[in-house]
């Protein structure tokens, strides 16, 4: 039985509007899902793969159930769709609170971190996607039944879904998250679902409104609870969830840690600009100074983070310092909480590779790579083509230094980066803490690439206690990397897989 047999036909424009709104809201949830998961599991290929797979699975199941509902008389189908949208509002409103509640138990209980991400994502975001997938078949069936040009009507509904998905993606990524935050964005989605649910109930005709109204009030309350809860981020920028943690032993001598998403990305002390608090920062600063062709050397920093190394070099009085930090809010936090003076450096708030590519007249004595997404360097910053660009932007005696994280029992990522750099530079060294690592331990390396070997084979630097760092013997390096190592290119750079995760 069609809607036209029991009530006036629904205008196609209204059905198109409903589908557009629901689709936009559902894709907004998908984008926010990646952001709210980041403080718990990081923002990696694994995170986005899980989010996309779970959301698509939810849509598929919802479309299947919506198709069954579409076989009912139209008023009944619209009323059921209204309830599906109320459930979409409820599950969306509770998603952030649920995530905070289950994240730690799930990740602790699931042995493999990648499976932990997938299961956590499914627990929190499958149901919102499932309920959001219900309306499309119902609205499509009504559009086809109530319009003489059924093919055009069906095409309009499909187009509305695609346009809504595009709009939701753009609005979430470019506007909502940076202006409203994750909780605020999901609250807006909750209200959108409730408005569309009310329209479905209205189109269905007579029926009790008490239960839907109470459920809608409950969804608004749950969204308000999420908004009122303490935010996991001090700042939620277009790129990252940023937190600053006070690590000071004394309030008279402040020390802060910058956490981006779920990992510490730098640490600094107000009164000790020359002291690095992490192994990689200590090696980068010491090796840059050691290998520089002269005291007033110029440097280009890929990634700012807490700006500890640029701050130290500025304090030393080296030459011009240039930093490519994609997120301007990271720079603001470094200036406010990590005692970095933005006037001491030239700062490009853009992708580091593009910043190098579009300024061919600039050359540097030292280029330092310290950019990460989760525990892996972004794929476009580990390829042969990028390393060729780095080589072309170095002075004749220049040096490239790169922070690399890998695991003692794997070293696939380290081996591939070394193999790729050897395609471009005549000398490639690997430096690390001069101590026997624990089996399977996560290790921090700095890879050195240039025209000549480093004069010294080891050095001491505070990190913050005095530590000894050394270059791996070339023969030993060849032995441990034997049989490993891909040459990474712009076409093929599976760095996430190569780093992997501990089992």
C-alpha positions in Angstrom: 0.0 0.0 0.0 1.5 3.3 -1.0 1.3 6.6 0.9 -0.9 8.1 -1.8 -3.6 5.6 -1.0 -3.9 6.8 2.6 -2.7 10.4 2.5 -1.5 13.1 0.2 1.7 12.2 -1.7 4.9 13.5 -0.2 6.6 16.1 -2.3 9.8 14.8 -3.9 11.7 17.8 -2.7 10.9 17.0 0.9 12.0 13.4 0.5 15.2 14.6 -1.1 15.7 17.1 1.8 15.3 14.3 4.4 17.7 12.0 2.7 20.3 14.8 2.3 20.1 15.7 5.9 20.3 12.1 7.2 23.2 11.3 4.9 25.1 14.5 5.9 24.6 13.7 9.5 25.8 10.1 9.2 29.0 11.1 7.3 29.6 13.8 9.9 29.6 11.0 12.6 32.1 9.0 10.5 34.6 12.0 10.4 34.1 12.7 14.1 34.7 9.0 14.9 38.3 9.2 13.7 38.8 12.3 15.9 37.4 11.0 19.1 39.2 7.7 18.8 42.5 9.4 18.4 43.1 10.2 22.1 42.7 6.5 22.8 44.3 4.7 19.9 46.0 7.4 17.7 45.2 8.6 14.2 46.6 5.9 11.9 45.8 3.9 8.9 44.4 1.3 11.3 42.1 3.8 12.9 40.6 5.1 9.6 40.4 1.6 8.2 38.3 0.5 11.2 36.1 3.5 11.1 35.3 3.2 7.4 34.7 -0.5 7.6 32.4 -0.2 10.7 30.4 2.7 9.3 29.9 1.0 6.0 28.9 -2.2 7.7 26.4 -0.3 9.8 25.0 1.4 6.7 24.7 -1.9 4.9 22.8 -3.6 7.7 20.6 -0.5 8.1 19.8 -0.4 4.4 18.8 -4.1 4.6 16.4 -3.5 7.4 15.1 -0.3 5.8 14.3 -2.4 2.7 12.1 -4.7 4.8 10.4 -1.7 6.4 9.7 -0.2 2.9 7.5 -3.2 2.1 5.0 -2.0 4.8 2.3 0.5 4.2 3.9 3.9 3.8 2.5 5.4 7.1 3.8 2.4 9.0 7.2 2.5 7.2 7.6 6.3 7.9 6.7 5.8 11.6 9.3 3.0 11.9 11.8 5.2 10.1 11.1 7.9 12.6 11.9 5.5 15.4 15.1 4.5 13.6 16.2 8.1 13.5 15.4 8.6 17.2 17.6 5.6 17.9 20.2 7.1 15.7 20.0 10.3 17.8 20.2 8.3 21.1 23.2 6.2 20.0 25.0 9.2 18.5 24.4 11.3 21.7 25.8 8.6 23.9 28.8 7.6 21.7 31.4 9.8 23.3 30.4 8.9 26.8 30.3 5.2 25.8 33.8 5.5 24.3 35.3 7.0 27.4 33.7 4.2 29.4 34.8 1.2 27.4 38.0 2.3 25.7 40.5 1.2 28.4 38.8 -2.1 29.3 38.5 -3.1 25.6 42.0 -2.2 24.7 43.3 -3.9 27.8 41.3 -7.1 27.2 42.0 -7.4 23.5 45.6 -8.7 23.0 46.2 -7.3 19.5 46.0 -3.5 19.3 44.7 -3.5 15.7 41.9 -5.8 16.7 41.3 -3.6 19.7 40.8 -0.5 17.5 38.3 -2.4 15.3 36.3 -3.8 18.2 36.2 -0.5 20.0 35.1 1.3 16.9 32.4 -1.3 16.3 31.1 -1.1 19.9 30.7 2.7 19.7 29.9 3.5 16.1 28.1 0.5 14.5 24.7 1.3 15.9 24.6 5.0 14.9 25.5 4.0 11.4 23.0 1.2 11.4 20.0 3.4 12.3 21.2 6.1 10.0 21.1 3.6 7.1 17.4 2.7 7.6 15.7 5.7 6.0 17.2 5.5 2.5 15.2 2.5 1.2 12.0 3.8 2.8 12.3 7.2 1.3 13.3 5.8 -2.1 10.2 3.5 -2.1 7.9 6.3 -1.3 9.5 8.6 -3.9 9.1 5.9 -6.6 5.5 5.1 -5.6 4.3 8.7 -5.4 5.9 10.0 -8.6 4.9 9.3 -12.1 8.6 9.6 -13.2 9.8 6.9 -10.9 13.2 6.7 -12.5 13.9 10.4 -12.0 12.6 10.2 -8.4 14.8 7.2 -7.6 17.8 9.0 -9.1 17.1 12.1 -7.0 17.1 10.1 -3.8 20.4 8.5 -4.7 21.9 11.8 -5.6 20.6 13.3 -2.4 22.4 10.6 -0.4 25.7 11.4 -2.3 25.3 15.1 -1.9 24.5 14.8 1.8 27.6 12.6 2.3 29.8 15.2 0.6 28.3 18.0 2.6 28.6 16.2 5.9 32.3 15.3 5.2 33.2 18.9 4.2 31.3 20.5 7.1 32.7 18.1 9.7 36.3 18.4 8.4 36.4 22.1 7.6 33.9 23.7 10.0 32.2 21.8 12.7 35.0 20.0 14.5 37.3 23.1 14.7 34.4 25.4 15.7 32.2 23.2 17.9 34.5 20.4 18.9 33.7 16.7 18.7 31.0 16.6 21.4 29.4 19.8 20.0 29.4 18.4 16.5 27.7 15.1 17.6 25.2 17.2 19.6 24.3 19.0 16.3 24.0 15.6 14.6 21.7 14.4 17.4 19.4 17.4 16.8 19.4 16.8 13.1 18.3 13.2 13.6 15.5 14.3 15.9 14.2 16.9 13.4 14.2 14.4 10.6 12.5 11.9 12.9 9.8 14.5 13.7 9.2 15.0 10.0 8.8 11.3 9.4 6.3 11.0 12.2 4.4 14.1 10.9 4.3 12.5 7.4 3.1 9.2 8.8 -0.1 10.9 10.0 -1.9 10.2 13.2 0.0 8.5 16.0 1.0 9.0 19.6 3.8 11.5 20.1 4.5 11.0 23.8 7.1 8.2 23.5 8.9 9.8 20.6 9.0 13.1 22.4 10.4 11.5 25.6 13.0 9.6 23.6 14.0 12.8 21.9 14.4 14.6 25.2 16.5 11.7 26.4 18.8 12.1 23.4 19.2 15.8 24.0 20.0 15.1 27.7 22.6 12.5 26.7 24.2 14.9 24.2 24.3 17.6 27.0 26.0 15.1 29.3 28.7 14.6 26.7 29.1 18.3 26.2 29.4 18.9 30.0 32.0 16.1 30.5 35.6 17.2 30.7 37.1 17.3 27.2 40.1 15.0 26.6 41.8 17.8 24.6 43.0 21.2 25.8 42.7 22.2 22.2 40.9 20.4 19.4 42.3 21.7 16.2 41.6 20.8 12.6 44.3 18.2 12.8 44.9 17.1 16.4 43.7 16.6 19.9 46.3 18.6 21.9 47.0 18.4 25.6 49.6 19.9 27.9 50.6 18.0 31.0 52.5 19.5 33.9 55.4 17.3 34.7 57.1 19.7 37.1 58.8 18.5 40.3 58.5 22.1 41.5 56.2 24.9 40.5 59.2 27.3 40.5 60.8 25.3 37.6 57.9 24.3 35.2 58.3 21.3 32.9 55.5 20.5 30.4 54.7 17.5 28.2 52.8 18.0 24.9 50.5 15.1 24.0 49.1 15.0 20.5 46.3 12.5 20.1 47.5 9.7 22.4 51.3 10.1 22.2 53.8 12.5 23.8 55.3 14.6 21.1 57.8 16.7 23.1 58.8 18.0 26.5 60.4 21.1 27.6 61.6 23.0 30.7 61.3 26.7 31.1 64.7 27.1 32.7 66.6 24.5 30.7 66.3 25.2 27.0 69.4 23.2 26.1 68.1 20.0 27.9 66.1 17.6 25.8 63.7 15.3 27.6 63.4 12.6 24.9 66.0 10.4 23.2 65.1 11.5 19.7 65.3 15.2 20.5 68.6 14.8 22.3 70.1 13.0 19.3 68.6 15.4 16.7 70.0 18.4 18.5 73.4 16.9 19.2 73.9 15.4 15.7 72.7 18.6 14.0 75.3 20.6 16.0 78.0 17.9 15.4 77.5 17.6 11.7 76.8 21.2 10.9 79.4 22.7 8.5 79.7 25.9 10.7 78.4 27.4 13.9 75.8 29.6 12.2 74.2 26.8 10.4 70.7 27.0 8.9 68.1 24.4 9.8 64.8 23.2 8.5 62.6 21.3 10.9 59.9 18.9 9.6 57.3 19.1 12.3 57.3 21.4 15.3 55.6 19.6 18.2 56.8 21.3 21.4 59.5 23.1 19.3 62.1 21.9 21.8 64.9 21.5 19.2 64.2 24.8 17.4 64.1 26.5 20.8 67.5 25.0 21.8 69.1 26.0 18.5 67.7 29.5 18.8 69.2 29.7 22.3 72.5 28.6 20.9 72.5 31.4 18.4 72.7 29.3 15.2 71.7 30.5 11.8 68.2 30.9 10.4 65.7 28.4 11.7 62.8 27.3 9.6 60.0 25.1 10.8 57.2 23.4 8.8 54.4 22.6 11.2 51.1 21.8 9.6 48.9 22.8 12.5 49.1 26.5 13.6 47.5 25.6 16.9 50.5 23.4 17.8 52.7 26.4 17.3 50.4 28.5 19.5 50.6 25.9 22.3 54.4 25.7 21.9 54.6 29.5 22.4 52.2 29.6 25.3 53.3 26.5 27.2 56.7 25.5 26.0 58.5 28.9 26.0 59.2 29.0 22.3 59.5 32.4 20.7 57.9 32.3 17.3 59.9 35.4 16.3 63.1 33.2 16.5 62.1 31.1 13.5 60.5 31.3 10.1 57.4 29.1 10.4 55.4 27.6 7.5 52.0 26.3 8.6 51.7 23.8 5.8 52.8 20.3 4.8 56.6 20.0 5.2 57.1 18.4 1.8 55.1 21.1 0.0 57.0 23.8 1.9 60.3 22.4 0.5 58.9 21.8 -3.0 57.5 25.3 -3.5 60.6 27.2 -2.3 63.4 26.0 -4.5 65.6 29.0 -3.7 65.9 28.0 -0.1 68.7 25.7 1.0 69.7 24.4 4.5 72.7 23.1 6.2 70.7 20.6 8.3 67.2 19.2 7.6 65.6 17.4 10.6 62.7 15.0 10.1 60.4 14.7 13.2 56.9 14.3 11.9 54.6 11.4 13.0 51.1 10.1 12.6 50.7 7.7 15.5 54.1 5.9 15.6 54.9 6.0 11.9 56.3 8.8 9.8 53.7 10.0 7.2 54.1 7.9 4.1 54.9 10.8 1.8 57.9 11.7 4.0 59.7 8.4 3.7 59.9 7.9 -0.1 62.8 8.1 -2.5 61.2 11.0 -4.2 61.0 13.0 -1.0 64.5 12.1 -0.1 65.6 13.4 -3.5 63.8 16.6 -2.7 65.6 16.8 0.6 69.0 16.3 -1.1 68.3 19.0 -3.5 67.4 21.5 -0.7 70.6 20.8 1.3 73.8 22.8 1.0 76.7 20.8 -0.5 77.9 19.8 3.0 74.4 19.5 4.4 73.0 16.7 6.5 69.5 15.1 6.8 68.5 13.7 10.2 65.4 11.7 10.6 63.7 10.3 13.7 62.5 6.7 13.3 60.6 4.4 15.7 60.7 0.6 15.2 60.7 -2.6 17.3 63.8 -4.5 18.3 62.5 -7.8 16.9 61.3 -6.4 13.6 63.2 -3.4 12.2 61.4 -3.6 8.9 60.6 0.1 8.9 64.2 1.1 9.8 65.5 -1.3 7.1 63.3 0.2 4.4 64.1 3.8 5.3 67.8 3.0 5.3 67.5 1.2 1.9 65.6 4.1 0.5 68.0 6.7 1.7 71.0 4.7 0.3 69.4 5.2 -3.1 69.9 8.9 -2.7 72.8 9.6 -0.3 76.3 8.1 -0.3 76.5 7.9 3.5 73.7 6.6 5.7 74.2 6.0 9.5 71.9 4.8 12.2 72.2 6.2 15.7 70.5 5.0 18.9 71.0 4.7 22.6 74.2 2.8 23.3 72.6 0.1 25.5 71.3 -3.4 25.0 67.5 -3.1 24.3 65.0 -5.4 25.9 63.6 -8.1 23.5 60.8 -6.7 21.4 61.2 -3.2 22.9 60.2 -0.1 21.0 63.4 1.6 19.9 64.2 5.2 18.9 66.7 5.8 16.1 68.0 8.8 14.3 69.0 8.1 10.7 71.8 10.3 9.4 72.2 10.9 5.6 74.8 13.0 3.9 77.9 13.2 1.8 80.4 12.3 4.5 80.4 10.1 7.7 80.1 11.6 11.1 83.5 12.3 12.6 82.6 10.8 16.0 81.1 7.4 16.5 79.4 8.3 19.7 78.3 11.3 21.8 76.9 12.2 25.1 73.8 14.4 25.5 71.2 15.1 28.3 67.8 13.4 27.8 67.4 14.7 30.5 70.0 12.6 32.3 73.3 12.2 30.5 73.0 9.4 27.9 75.5 7.9 25.4 74.3 7.6 21.8 76.3 5.8 19.2 76.2 5.0 15.5 75.6 1.3 14.7 78.7 -0.3 13.2 78.1 -0.6 9.4 78.8 -4.3 9.4 76.4 -4.9 12.3 73.8 -2.7 10.6 74.1 -4.7 7.4 73.8 -7.9 9.4 70.7 -7.0 11.4 69.0 -5.5 8.3 69.9 -8.4 6.0 67.0 -9.7 4.0 64.8 -6.7 5.0 64.2 -3.4 3.5 62.0 -2.1 0.7 62.8 0.9 -1.5 59.9 3.1 -0.6 58.4 5.2 -3.4 55.5 7.6 -3.8 53.7 4.7 -5.5 54.4 2.2 -2.7 55.3 3.1 0.9 53.5 0.8 3.3 55.2 2.3 6.4 52.3 1.6 8.8 52.6 -2.1 8.0 56.3 -2.1 8.2 56.3 -0.5 11.7 53.5 -2.7 12.7 52.4 -2.9 16.4 53.4 -5.1 19.3 51.4 -8.3 19.6 
